Amino acid sequence: MARQRLGQHFLGGAGWRRRILETLPRHAGETWVEIGAGHGEMTELLAGDGRRVIAIETDAQLAKRLRERVSGEPADWPGVEVVSADVLHADLDKLAGAKLTAGKFRVYGNLPYYITSPILHHLFRWADQIASIHIVIQLEVAARIAARPGRREYGYLSAACQFYAKPEIVMRIPPGAFRPPPRVTSALVRMTLPGERAGLGITDEQRFLEFVQLCFGQKRKTLRNNLRAVVSDERIHEALGAGGLRADARAEQLSLAQFAGLFQELT
Protein backbone atom coordinates (compact mmCIF):
# COMPACT_ATOMS: atom_id res chain seq x y z
CA MET A 1 0.00 0.00 0.00
CA ALA A 2 1.33 3.42 -0.93
CA ARG A 3 1.25 6.05 1.79
CA GLN A 4 -0.23 9.28 0.52
CA ARG A 5 1.47 11.40 3.16
CA LEU A 6 4.85 10.20 1.84
CA GLY A 7 3.96 10.90 -1.78
CA GLN A 8 4.56 7.28 -2.76
CA HIS A 9 4.07 6.29 -6.41
CA PHE A 10 5.91 3.11 -7.37
CA LEU A 11 7.07 2.29 -10.91
CA GLY A 12 4.78 -0.60 -11.75
CA GLY A 13 5.88 -1.78 -15.19
CA ALA A 14 9.11 -3.67 -15.84
CA GLY A 15 9.21 -2.06 -19.28
CA TRP A 16 9.43 1.45 -17.85
CA ARG A 17 12.09 0.38 -15.35
CA ARG A 18 14.17 -1.06 -18.20
CA ARG A 19 13.73 2.08 -20.30
CA ILE A 20 14.96 4.20 -17.39
CA LEU A 21 17.90 1.88 -16.79
CA GLU A 22 18.97 2.23 -20.42
CA THR A 23 19.41 6.00 -19.92
CA LEU A 24 21.66 5.60 -16.87
CA PRO A 25 25.46 5.27 -16.78
CA ARG A 26 26.09 1.59 -16.09
CA HIS A 27 29.78 1.30 -15.33
CA ALA A 28 30.83 -1.71 -13.31
CA GLY A 29 31.88 -1.11 -9.73
CA GLU A 30 30.38 2.36 -9.30
CA THR A 31 28.50 3.54 -6.22
CA TRP A 32 24.89 4.69 -6.44
CA VAL A 33 22.75 6.37 -3.80
CA GLU A 34 19.09 5.54 -4.42
CA ILE A 35 16.46 7.83 -2.90
CA GLY A 36 13.07 6.27 -2.25
CA ALA A 37 13.97 2.64 -2.93
CA GLY A 38 10.40 1.47 -2.27
CA HIS A 39 10.06 -2.28 -2.92
CA GLY A 40 13.33 -2.33 -4.82
CA GLU A 41 11.75 -1.56 -8.20
CA MET A 42 15.01 -0.04 -9.48
CA THR A 43 17.40 -1.24 -6.78
CA GLU A 44 18.09 -4.63 -8.29
CA LEU A 45 18.74 -3.12 -11.72
CA LEU A 46 21.06 -0.46 -10.31
CA ALA A 47 23.05 -3.17 -8.53
CA GLY A 48 23.91 -5.04 -11.73
CA ASP A 49 27.52 -5.49 -12.91
CA GLY A 50 28.86 -5.31 -9.36
CA ARG A 51 27.63 -1.82 -8.62
CA ARG A 52 27.26 -0.78 -4.98
CA VAL A 53 23.87 0.72 -4.07
CA ILE A 54 22.99 2.64 -0.91
CA ALA A 55 19.20 2.28 -0.95
CA ILE A 56 17.56 4.96 1.21
CA GLU A 57 13.91 4.48 2.18
CA THR A 58 12.04 6.65 4.68
CA ASP A 59 9.15 4.19 5.10
CA ALA A 60 10.37 1.87 7.87
CA GLN A 61 8.14 -1.04 6.79
CA LEU A 62 9.31 -0.88 3.19
CA ALA A 63 12.94 -0.60 4.31
CA LYS A 64 12.52 -3.69 6.52
CA ARG A 65 11.01 -5.73 3.69
CA LEU A 66 13.68 -4.60 1.23
CA ARG A 67 16.40 -5.46 3.72
CA GLU A 68 14.91 -8.95 4.07
CA ARG A 69 15.00 -9.39 0.28
CA VAL A 70 18.60 -8.19 0.09
CA SER A 71 19.81 -10.44 2.91
CA GLY A 72 17.87 -13.52 1.78
CA GLU A 73 19.33 -16.72 0.40
CA PRO A 74 20.73 -16.80 -2.16
CA ALA A 75 22.17 -13.31 -1.81
CA ASP A 76 21.31 -11.99 -5.28
CA TRP A 77 21.96 -8.36 -4.34
CA PRO A 78 25.39 -8.50 -2.65
CA GLY A 79 26.22 -4.83 -3.29
CA VAL A 80 23.03 -3.35 -1.80
CA GLU A 81 22.88 -1.65 1.59
CA VAL A 82 19.42 -0.60 2.80
CA VAL A 83 19.22 2.51 4.96
CA SER A 84 15.99 3.41 6.76
CA ALA A 85 16.21 7.21 6.86
CA ASP A 86 14.79 10.50 5.68
CA VAL A 87 17.16 11.57 2.91
CA LEU A 88 16.86 15.20 4.05
CA HIS A 89 18.65 14.20 7.25
CA ALA A 90 21.07 11.70 5.72
CA ASP A 91 24.81 12.36 5.58
CA LEU A 92 25.59 11.15 2.06
CA ASP A 93 29.31 11.56 2.55
CA LYS A 94 29.18 9.17 5.50
CA LEU A 95 26.92 6.69 3.69
CA ALA A 96 28.73 6.60 0.35
CA GLY A 97 32.20 7.74 1.34
CA ALA A 98 33.86 4.34 1.57
CA LYS A 99 34.90 2.37 -1.51
CA LEU A 100 34.04 5.10 -3.99
CA THR A 101 35.07 4.74 -7.63
CA ALA A 102 37.24 7.74 -8.56
CA GLY A 103 35.94 9.53 -5.47
CA LYS A 104 32.45 10.05 -6.96
CA PHE A 105 28.99 8.55 -6.61
CA ARG A 106 25.80 8.80 -8.63
CA VAL A 107 22.24 9.41 -7.47
CA TYR A 108 18.97 7.90 -8.65
CA GLY A 109 15.62 8.76 -7.12
CA ASN A 110 11.88 8.49 -7.64
CA LEU A 111 11.23 11.61 -5.58
CA PRO A 112 8.12 12.63 -3.67
CA TYR A 113 6.87 15.55 -5.75
CA TYR A 114 6.21 17.84 -2.81
CA ILE A 115 9.83 17.87 -1.58
CA THR A 116 11.77 17.76 -4.85
CA SER A 117 13.42 21.16 -4.30
CA PRO A 118 14.55 20.49 -0.68
CA ILE A 119 16.02 17.14 -1.72
CA LEU A 120 17.98 18.71 -4.59
CA HIS A 121 19.34 21.46 -2.37
CA HIS A 122 20.38 18.79 0.13
CA LEU A 123 22.14 16.80 -2.60
CA PHE A 124 24.03 19.87 -3.80
CA ARG A 125 25.87 19.96 -0.47
CA TRP A 126 27.91 17.09 -1.95
CA ALA A 127 28.20 18.54 -5.45
CA ASP A 128 31.95 17.90 -5.57
CA GLN A 129 31.39 14.20 -4.90
CA ILE A 130 28.40 13.55 -7.18
CA ALA A 131 28.99 12.62 -10.81
CA SER A 132 25.34 12.72 -11.87
CA ILE A 133 21.78 12.85 -10.54
CA HIS A 134 18.90 11.01 -12.24
CA ILE A 135 15.45 11.74 -10.82
CA VAL A 136 11.83 10.96 -11.64
CA ILE A 137 9.77 14.02 -10.77
CA GLN A 138 6.66 15.94 -11.80
CA LEU A 139 6.97 17.14 -15.42
CA GLU A 140 6.07 20.71 -14.47
CA VAL A 141 8.97 20.84 -11.98
CA ALA A 142 11.30 19.18 -14.51
CA ALA A 143 10.47 21.94 -17.00
CA ARG A 144 11.35 24.57 -14.40
CA ILE A 145 14.67 22.89 -13.59
CA ALA A 146 15.71 22.69 -17.26
CA ALA A 147 14.33 26.10 -18.34
CA ARG A 148 16.77 28.60 -19.81
CA PRO A 149 16.77 32.40 -19.30
CA GLY A 150 13.90 34.12 -21.06
CA ARG A 151 11.49 31.21 -20.68
CA ARG A 152 8.37 31.59 -18.57
CA GLU A 153 9.37 28.59 -16.42
CA TYR A 154 12.83 30.02 -15.62
CA GLY A 155 13.15 30.93 -11.96
CA TYR A 156 15.23 30.48 -8.85
CA LEU A 157 15.02 26.66 -8.98
CA SER A 158 16.29 26.74 -12.58
CA ALA A 159 19.23 28.97 -11.63
CA ALA A 160 20.16 26.98 -8.51
CA CYS A 161 20.09 23.63 -10.33
CA GLN A 162 22.03 24.96 -13.32
CA PHE A 163 24.59 26.50 -10.99
CA TYR A 164 25.46 23.00 -9.78
CA ALA A 165 24.53 20.79 -12.75
CA LYS A 166 23.58 20.52 -16.41
CA PRO A 167 19.95 19.33 -16.36
CA GLU A 168 17.99 17.84 -19.25
CA ILE A 169 14.64 16.09 -19.53
CA VAL A 170 15.32 12.58 -20.79
CA MET A 171 11.78 11.21 -21.09
CA ARG A 172 8.19 11.77 -20.08
CA ILE A 173 6.49 9.09 -18.00
CA PRO A 174 2.67 8.79 -18.01
CA PRO A 175 0.63 8.37 -14.80
CA GLY A 176 -0.20 4.78 -15.79
CA ALA A 177 3.44 3.73 -15.32
CA PHE A 178 3.01 4.07 -11.55
CA ARG A 179 0.92 2.45 -8.89
CA PRO A 180 -1.01 4.19 -7.65
CA PRO A 181 -1.00 6.54 -10.66
CA PRO A 182 -0.32 10.20 -9.79
CA ARG A 183 -2.59 12.90 -11.15
CA VAL A 184 0.21 14.43 -13.22
CA THR A 185 2.69 13.42 -15.90
CA SER A 186 6.20 12.71 -14.66
CA ALA A 187 9.64 13.04 -16.24
CA LEU A 188 13.08 11.55 -15.87
CA VAL A 189 15.66 14.33 -15.49
CA ARG A 190 19.39 13.78 -15.92
CA MET A 191 21.67 16.26 -14.15
CA THR A 192 25.37 15.99 -14.96
CA LEU A 193 27.79 17.69 -12.60
CA PRO A 194 29.49 20.13 -12.49
CA GLY A 195 27.26 22.91 -13.76
CA GLU A 196 28.09 26.56 -14.43
CA ARG A 197 29.43 26.91 -10.90
CA ALA A 198 32.78 25.59 -12.09
CA GLY A 199 33.47 28.66 -14.26
CA LEU A 200 31.86 31.54 -12.37
CA GLY A 201 34.50 32.14 -9.70
CA ILE A 202 31.98 32.44 -6.85
CA THR A 203 33.70 32.02 -3.48
CA ASP A 204 30.65 32.33 -1.20
CA GLU A 205 28.08 30.06 -2.83
CA GLN A 206 25.49 30.36 -0.08
CA ARG A 207 25.46 34.18 -0.27
CA PHE A 208 25.33 34.04 -4.08
CA LEU A 209 22.30 31.75 -4.11
CA GLU A 210 20.57 33.90 -1.49
CA PHE A 211 21.24 36.89 -3.76
CA VAL A 212 19.77 35.07 -6.78
CA GLN A 213 16.73 34.09 -4.71
CA LEU A 214 16.28 37.74 -3.73
CA CYS A 215 16.44 38.76 -7.39
CA PHE A 216 13.58 36.35 -8.10
CA GLY A 217 11.70 37.47 -4.98
CA GLN A 218 8.73 38.79 -6.94
CA LYS A 219 8.97 37.73 -10.58
CA ARG A 220 6.69 40.49 -11.85
CA LYS A 221 9.01 43.13 -10.43
CA THR A 222 12.25 44.41 -11.95
CA LEU A 223 15.63 43.62 -10.43
CA ARG A 224 15.79 47.18 -9.12
CA ASN A 225 12.54 46.76 -7.24
CA ASN A 226 13.54 43.40 -5.78
CA LEU A 227 16.99 44.58 -4.70
CA ARG A 228 16.05 47.96 -3.23
CA ALA A 229 15.41 46.35 0.14
CA VAL A 230 19.12 45.67 0.59
CA VAL A 231 20.99 47.97 -1.85
CA SER A 232 20.54 51.61 -2.77
CA ASP A 233 18.90 52.39 -6.09
CA GLU A 234 22.00 54.28 -7.22
CA ARG A 235 24.26 51.28 -6.69
CA ILE A 236 21.80 48.98 -8.44
CA HIS A 237 21.64 51.35 -11.42
CA GLU A 238 25.45 51.45 -11.64
CA ALA A 239 25.77 47.66 -11.34
CA LEU A 240 23.18 47.07 -14.06
CA GLY A 241 25.01 49.47 -16.33
CA ALA A 242 28.36 47.79 -15.62
CA GLY A 243 26.83 44.46 -16.64
CA GLY A 244 25.29 45.84 -19.81
CA LEU A 245 21.79 45.32 -18.44
CA ARG A 246 18.75 47.52 -18.95
CA ALA A 247 17.44 49.52 -16.00
CA ASP A 248 14.15 47.60 -16.21
CA ALA A 249 15.77 44.13 -16.45
CA ARG A 250 14.01 41.28 -14.70
CA ALA A 251 15.56 38.23 -13.08
CA GLU A 252 14.08 35.76 -15.57
CA GLN A 253 16.13 37.43 -18.33
CA LEU A 254 19.54 36.91 -16.69
CA SER A 255 21.99 34.10 -17.22
CA LEU A 256 23.98 32.76 -14.28
CA ALA A 257 27.05 34.60 -15.56
CA GLN A 258 25.08 37.86 -15.46
CA PHE A 259 23.84 37.08 -11.94
CA ALA A 260 27.45 36.45 -10.92
CA GLY A 261 28.59 39.76 -12.37
CA LEU A 262 25.80 41.65 -10.62
CA PHE A 263 26.55 39.86 -7.35
CA GLN A 264 30.22 40.81 -7.53
CA GLU A 265 29.32 44.45 -8.27
CA LEU A 266 26.90 44.72 -5.35
CA THR A 267 28.66 42.76 -2.59
N, C-alpha and C positions, 0 to 999 in steps of 0.2 A: 504494500500500500504506500502510495506517495503521500508525503506530508505537505499539505498546502502551505503551512507557515514557513517551511524551509525552501519553498519554491522548487520542489522536486519534479522533474520531467525526465524520464529515463529513455535513452535511445532504444527503441523497441526492435527495429529491424536489423538483422545481420548485414543486409546489403548496404544500409547507410553507414554502419560501423566500418565496413570494408572500404567504402568510398572515402571516408574521413581518413582512415589509416593510409591510404594511397597518397594523400597529400602531405603526410608528415615525413620529416627526416627519419630514416630507419637505419641508422648506423649501429653496428654491433657494439655492445659494451657501454653505450651511453647511459646517463642517468636522467630519468624523467621524474618530475613531480606532478602527480595527477590530483586535480582539485575536484572534489565531488565524485568519488569513485563509484558510489552507488552499489549495485550488485556485481560490479566488475565488468560492466558492459564493454569498456575499452581497455581495462587493466590488462587482461590476458593478451590482447593484441599488442599493447605497448611493450609488454615484457618479452616479446619474441626476440630471437637472435641474441640472447644473453643480455638484454638490456635490464638495468636496475630501475625499479619503479617504487617511488614513495607515494603510496596511495592514501590521500587524506580524505576522510569522510567525517562530517560533523554529526551525522545520525548514528548514535551509539549502537543501535540494533543492527543497522546495515554494516557498520564496521565490524561488529562481532561475527556476523555471518560471513563476511568476506574474509576475515581472518581465518575462520574455520575452513573455508575453501582453499585458501592459500597453504595452510599447514596440513591439509589432508594427505592421505596416501593413495596413489603416489604423489609426490610433490611436483606437480606440473608447472608451478609458478615459483621456481626457486629464487628469482631475483626480486620478488615483491615483498615490500614491507608495508603493512597497513597501520595507519596512524589515526586514531579517533581524536579529532581536534577540529576546532573552528579555524579555518585557514587564516582569518584576520588576526589571530593571536599566535600563529605558528611561526617559529624561527626557522626559516627555510635554510639558512646557512648551517644551522645545527643539524637539521634533518638530512640535508643532501651533501653536506661538506665533505664527508669521507668518501674515498674511492671515486672521485670525480674524473671524468675523461677530459683532459686538457683544461681542467679547472672550471668547466662550465656544466650547467644542466639545462634541460628543456622543460617547458611547462605545457601540460594539456589540461583543459578543464571544460566541463559542461556546467556553466556558472548559473547560479540563481540570478534571475534577471534583475531583481531589485537591489542587489549589492554588487553589480558588475564594476562600477567605478571604484568603490572602496577596495575591492580585491585587486584591481589593477594598480592602484596607488600603493598598496601593500607590496605587491610584487616588484614594483620599480625600486624599492629599497635595496634590492639585490640585482640591479640592472647590470652591474659589472660581471656578475656570475651567471647570468642567464643568456643562453644563445638564441632562444626563440620562445615565443608564447603562442599557443594555438588554442583558441577558445570558441565554444559554441555559445552564442548570446542572441538576444533579440535583434532582429534585422535593423530596426530603427536605431538602436544604440551602435550597431556595427557601422551604419552609415555615418553617424556622427564621429566615430573614432577615425574613420578613413577619409573624412571630408577635407578638402583643400581650401585654402583661403579664397574668399569670394563666394563660396557656396553657402546656401541657407543653413545647412546642417553644421557648418564650421563654428566651433565654440571652444570653451576652455578645455573640455575633455579631448577634443581633437588635438589641440596644441600640446597638452600634457603628454598624451600618448605618442605623438610624433616627435616630441622632445627626446623621449627614451627609445623609440622603436620606429620601424617602417611598417605600418599596418596595411593590409589589403584584405578585401573580402574574397574568400576562396570559393565559397558556394553558398547557395540558399538552401535551407532545409525546411520542408513543409511541416505544419503541425502534426500531420498523421505519422511522422517518423518517430514520434515520442508517445510514451504512455505514462500518465494520461497526456493527451495532446494539449499544448498550451493554446491560448487564444490568438497568438501572433505567429508570424513567420520568423524563423531563426536563421542564423548565418554562422558559418565557420570563418573566423578571422585569424589570419596568420600575421604575427608581429615579429619581425626579425630585428634583433638588437646588434649594434647600437643604432639609435636614431640620429636626429640632427644635433643632439647634445654634444656629440663627439667633436663637432667643428665650430661651436659657438663661443668657446672660451669663457663660459659662465663658471665662476668660482663658488658662488653661493646659490646652489640650485633651489633650495627651499624658498629663499627670498625672491628669486626670479619667478618661480611658479606662483607665489602669492601675488606678485606684481601682475602677471598675466591674468590671473583670476580677477584681480581688481579691474583690469582693463575691460574684461567681459562682464563686469558687475551688472550692468543693465544694457543689454544688447542694442536697444533702440537709441541709446545715447551715444554721443561722440566720445572719443578718447578723452578729450578735454573735460567734458562733463563728468566722466567717471573718475578721472584722476585729480580733480580739483579738491577733493577731500583731503589729500595728502601732499599735494604739490601746488605751488602758486601757478596761476594761469600764465604768467609771463615765462616761467621756466618751461612749462609744457609747450607753449608756442615756440620757444627757441629750440627745444628738443625735436619737435615735429619738423621744423625747418631743417635742422641738421641732418635728419634722416630722410629728407626729400619727401615728406608726407604732407598732405593737405591739412589745413587747420580743422576741417570737418571730418577727418578720417575716423573710421570706426574700427573696433577691434577685429571684426570678422574679415576685414580687408588685409590684415597684416600677416606676413609670413613670420616664422619663428626668428629668422635672422633680423627682421625689422623690430620685433619685440625685444630682442637682445640689444640692438642698438639703442632703442628708446630707454631700456632699463639702465644701460651704462651711462646714458646722458643724465638721467634723473636720480641716480643713487650714488 
